[in-house]
Amino acid sequence: MSKVGFQELLDAGVHFGHQKRKWNPAMAPYIFDEKKGIHIIDLNKTIAHLDQACAAMTQIAKSGKKVLFVATKKQAKEIVSERVKAVNMPFVTERWSGGMLTNFQTTRKSIRKMASIDKMKTDGTWDTLSKRERLFKTRQREKLEKNFGSIADMTRQPAAIFLVDILKENIAMHEAKRLNIPIFAMVDTNSNPKFVDFPIPANDDATKSISIILDAICDAIKLGLEDRKNTKDKGADKTEVAEEVAVAAAPEVTEAKEETKED
């Protein structure tokens, strides 16, 4: 459950939608009013849906699975990379490469290619290359880093995907849909929430609005990761106690066996 209040969302401008003429009728249940030709999002609905999304995110993180964040629009790039990096989740803030999910094996090949170039620099192979080959490999590495660097640790398809703007990230959304990957997204008044499993009605253009929603989602992930760590620690403690009990009981068991033999 998120800890974001109504006033905080209001102050961040989460309630500001698009102009009425740009609206998507499917967003009608999430619209509170219209002022000066601008649709106003119902923040009570935002809170309810944000709470649902956060609860689901906590469970995903607790299970040890990954959530892929996608935000290639200018005002969201820095916010997403900064917040998501802190919770060690994969993200895409540059161009979405078509087939990144639906052709995941090719994506993994690109990541391995990047790793192989890095290996060249440590195993001495780099020194055997000509100046021209080094330049080519360096440029190739930079291009791969830009497109795949932030998902290098994603060894399998994500358990869920989070999108900041489903119109901007429609290719990523349709790939996730095709693979039945749950979709979480900030959905503005010009979008269709029916494409999303966990829609969060919110202004997806303002940096303050994006920040407050991302903070809540990332806090939920942190909570799940902490729960997972605590559960592991408790499990380790129980194992240690069981071993200590077994060791302590061993002499008694041996003595009992010896007494039985004597009898």
CORJO-V719498 format. One record per residue. N is the residue number from 1. RES is the residue in one small letter. NEAR is the number of other C-alpha atoms within 8 Angstrom. Layout:
BEGIN
N | RES | NEAR
N | RES | NEAR
END
This chain:
BEGIN
1 | m | 8
2 | s | 10
3 | k | 5
4 | v | 8
5 | g | 7
6 | f | 9
7 | q | 6
8 | e | 8
9 | l | 14
10 | l | 10
11 | d | 7
12 | a | 9
13 | g | 11
14 | v | 15
15 | h | 12
16 | f | 11
17 | g | 13
18 | h | 11
19 | q | 9
20 | k | 9
21 | r | 4
22 | k | 8
23 | w | 11
24 | n | 10
25 | p | 5
26 | a | 9
27 | m | 13
28 | a | 7
29 | p | 5
30 | y | 10
31 | i | 11
32 | f | 8
33 | d | 8
34 | e | 9
35 | k | 7
36 | k | 4
37 | g | 7
38 | i | 11
39 | h | 15
40 | i | 12
41 | i | 16
42 | d | 12
43 | l | 11
44 | n | 7
45 | k | 9
46 | t | 13
47 | i | 11
48 | a | 8
49 | h | 12
50 | l | 12
51 | d | 10
52 | q | 10
53 | a | 13
54 | c | 14
55 | a | 11
56 | a | 8
57 | m | 12
58 | t | 14
59 | q | 9
60 | i | 14
61 | a | 14
62 | k | 13
63 | s | 8
64 | g | 8
65 | k | 9
66 | k | 12
67 | v | 12
68 | l | 12
69 | f | 13
70 | v | 13
71 | a | 15
72 | t | 13
73 | k | 8
74 | k | 5
75 | q | 9
76 | a | 12
77 | k | 12
78 | e | 7
79 | i | 12
80 | v | 14
81 | s | 10
82 | e | 8
83 | r | 11
84 | v | 13
85 | k | 10
86 | a | 7
87 | v | 9
88 | n | 6
89 | m | 11
90 | p | 15
91 | f | 13
92 | v | 15
93 | t | 12
94 | e | 9
95 | r | 7
96 | w | 12
97 | s | 6
98 | g | 6
99 | g | 9
100 | m | 10
101 | l | 10
102 | t | 9
103 | n | 8
104 | f | 10
105 | q | 6
106 | t | 8
107 | t | 12
108 | r | 9
109 | k | 8
110 | s | 10
111 | i | 12
112 | r | 8
113 | k | 8
114 | m | 11
115 | a | 8
116 | s | 8
117 | i | 10
118 | d | 8
119 | k | 8
120 | m | 10
121 | k | 10
122 | t | 8
123 | d | 7
124 | g | 8
125 | t | 9
126 | w | 10
127 | d | 6
128 | t | 6
129 | l | 8
130 | s | 6
131 | k | 6
132 | r | 6
133 | e | 8
134 | r | 10
135 | l | 8
136 | f | 8
137 | k | 9
138 | t | 8
139 | r | 8
140 | q | 8
141 | r | 10
142 | e | 8
143 | k | 8
144 | l | 12
145 | e | 10
146 | k | 8
147 | n | 12
148 | f | 12
149 | g | 9
150 | s | 10
151 | i | 9
152 | a | 9
153 | d | 6
154 | m | 9
155 | t | 6
156 | r | 4
157 | q | 7
158 | p | 11
159 | a | 10
160 | a | 11
161 | i | 14
162 | f | 11
163 | l | 14
164 | v | 13
165 | d | 12
166 | i | 12
167 | l | 6
168 | k | 7
169 | e | 14
170 | n | 8
171 | i | 8
172 | a | 11
173 | m | 11
174 | h | 8
175 | e | 11
176 | a | 14
177 | k | 11
178 | r | 8
179 | l | 7
180 | n | 6
181 | i | 11
182 | p | 12
183 | i | 14
184 | f | 14
185 | a | 13
186 | m | 14
187 | v | 16
188 | d | 12
189 | t | 15
190 | n | 10
191 | s | 12
192 | n | 9
193 | p | 9
194 | k | 6
195 | f | 6
196 | v | 10
197 | d | 8
198 | f | 11
199 | p | 12
200 | i | 12
201 | p | 14
202 | a | 14
203 | n | 16
204 | d | 12
205 | d | 7
206 | a | 10
207 | t | 9
208 | k | 9
209 | s | 15
210 | i | 14
211 | s | 9
212 | i | 10
213 | i | 9
214 | l | 11
215 | d | 9
216 | a | 12
217 | i | 12
218 | c | 11
219 | d | 8
220 | a | 14
221 | i | 15
222 | k | 11
223 | l | 9
224 | g | 15
225 | l | 12
226 | e | 9
227 | d | 9
228 | r | 12
229 | k | 8
230 | n | 8
231 | t | 8
232 | k | 8
233 | d | 8
234 | k | 8
235 | g | 8
236 | a | 8
237 | d | 8
238 | k | 8
239 | t | 8
240 | e | 8
241 | v | 8
242 | a | 8
243 | e | 8
244 | e | 8
245 | v | 8
246 | a | 8
247 | v | 8
248 | a | 8
249 | a | 8
250 | a | 8
251 | p | 8
252 | e | 8
253 | v | 8
254 | t | 8
255 | e | 8
256 | a | 8
257 | k | 8
258 | e | 8
259 | e | 8
260 | t | 7
261 | k | 6
262 | e | 5
263 | d | 4
END
